[in-house]
């Protein structure tokens, strides 16, 4: 009797394996969705739509971008974590959703490591330190000298308290050993206006919002917070070149699926994403958004998340930034 039961169990297990393999081979047989925890029209949304359109063409199914905003990206990211692990729900992840949130929010409804399976890294968009035209500093070293001469008198803008730009600004303060006042904004647009009008002295943001003003000479890019120069600002030095190494900070972007998606589907998604990002059209479109394409393996994404959680938790602790 026991032998008969074991035999039936073996047959059942084999049948499940065959069914899973067949399912993976047939996938995708209906439209998919890509959840983006950022508003429509944002840089992250534009990146998502670039990738979704081209991956959908290669997979033979439409990938619909679904903007799920709220909770400082927590709501949309949680929706990805709790979606069915069938390969039909993808999520756009970045440093904010999977590292800054882990550093800032004590009780996330998801585990940024265990509840997701990485698909591929898309690329990184470094922050740029931009000075107001009225500021006499023409280099980052000049700005640091000004700040040290007048502790607490100068200010820097970010897209809001607890955002990655805020954390990047605090990291810069620590590495440069300066005291400048943080001025949070609800987004970047108004901070760019105030920067040009001299109400604040410095801004920490991604490249696209201020790029045109920099090119027109209305704003001054002091340094990119990256290890290598950005193609959109080739004349702007990195923070290391400008004399403040160690404060590199950027917004990497990647694709995720919920944990438990079959390995065959993960592999196919990774191969499709890499093929899409290997085209000149997509690479050029990403670079226009200030993104340095960095296609890579799921393991590379997982390693980046783990390292960034440790990094930003350290910054949050040293700057005494409370949960928001």
LINVEN-V685362 format. One record per pair of residues at least 12 apart in sequence whose C-alpha atoms are under 7 Angstrom apart, sorted by sequence separation. I is the first residue (numbers start at 1). J is the second residue. If there is no record, write none. Layout:
# LINVEN-V685362
<<I,J> <I,J>>
This chain:
# LINVEN-V685362
<<224,236> <226,238> <223,236> <224,237> <225,238> <226,239> <98,112> <222,236> <223,237> <224,238> <225,239> <221,236> <223,238> <224,239> <49,65> <223,239> <192,210> <277,295> <223,242> <77,97> <188,209> <227,248> <274,295> <196,218> <225,247> <226,248> <74,97> <161,184> <196,219> <225,248> <226,249> <73,97> <156,180> <160,184> <225,249> <226,250> <155,180> <156,181> <157,182> <158,183> <159,184> <160,185> <225,250> <154,180> <155,181> <156,182> <157,183> <158,184> <159,185> <160,186> <40,67> <152,179> <153,180> <154,181> <155,182> <156,183> <157,184> <158,185> <159,186> <160,187> <39,67> <151,179> <152,180> <155,183> <157,185> <159,187> <34,63> <36,65> <38,67> <81,110> <151,180> <152,181> <159,188> <31,61> <32,62> <33,63> <34,64> <35,65> <36,66> <37,67> <38,68> <39,69> <148,178> <30,61> <31,62> <32,63> <33,64> <34,65> <35,66> <36,67> <37,68> <38,69> <78,109> <147,178> <31,63> <32,64> <33,65> <34,66> <35,67> <36,68> <37,69> <78,110> <144,176> <147,179> <28,61> <33,66> <35,68> <147,180> <81,115> <144,178> <157,191> <38,73> <81,116> <169,204> <37,73> <37,76> <165,204> <36,76> <37,77> <165,205> <35,76> <48,92> <156,200> <35,80> <155,200> <156,201> <157,202> <158,203> <155,201> <156,202> <157,203> <158,204> <154,201> <155,202> <156,203> <157,204> <158,205> <33,88> <34,89> <35,90> <36,91> <32,88> <33,89> <34,90> <35,91> <36,92> <32,89> <33,90> <34,91> <35,92> <34,92> <232,290> <132,195> <133,196> <100,164> <132,196> <134,198> <132,198> <135,201> <96,164> <176,244> <132,201> <175,244> <131,201> <132,202> <131,202> <175,246> <130,202> <131,203> <175,247> <129,202> <130,203> <129,203> <130,204> <129,204> <172,247> <128,204> <171,247> <127,204> <128,205> <127,205> <128,206> <127,206> <128,207> <126,206> <127,207> <125,206> <168,249> <208,289> <140,222> <208,290> <139,222> <140,223> <207,290> <133,218> <133,219> <132,219> <133,220> <131,219> <132,220> <130,219> <131,220> <130,220> <131,221> <130,221> <131,222> <129,221> <130,222> <128,221> <129,222> <129,223> <128,223> <129,224> <128,224> <127,224> <128,225> <126,224> <127,225> <126,225> <126,226> <141,242> <140,242> <141,243> <127,249> <126,249> <127,250> <126,250> <125,250> <126,251> <124,250> <125,251> <124,251> <125,252> <124,252> <123,252> <124,253> <123,253> <122,253> <121,253> <122,254> <121,254> <120,254> <121,255> <120,255> <119,255> <118,255> <119,256> <118,256> <119,257> <117,256> <118,257> <116,256> <117,257> <116,257> <117,258> <116,258> <117,259> <115,258> <116,259> <115,259> <171,315> <119,266> <167,315> <170,319> <119,269> <120,270> <119,270> <120,273> <95,251> <94,251> <95,252> <94,252> <94,253> <93,253> <94,254> <93,254> <92,254> <93,255> <162,324> <92,255> <93,256> <91,255> <92,256> <90,255> <91,256> <125,290> <90,256> <91,257> <125,291> <90,257> <124,291> <125,292> <89,257> <123,291> <124,292> <123,292> <124,293> <87,257> <123,293> <124,294> <122,293> <123,294> <122,294> <123,295> <85,258> <121,294> <122,295> <85,259> <87,261> <121,295> <83,258> <85,260> <86,261> <120,295> <121,296> <82,258> <85,261> <120,296> <121,297> <80,257> <81,258> <120,297> <80,258> <87,265> <120,298> <119,298> <118,298> <121,301> <120,301> <118,301> <118,302> <99,305> <103,309> <98,305> <102,309> <99,308> <100,309> <103,312> <99,309> <103,313> <100,312> <99,312> <103,316> <58,272> <55,272> <55,273> <104,322> <105,323> <104,323> <55,276> <54,276> <47,286> <24,264> <24,265> <43,289>>
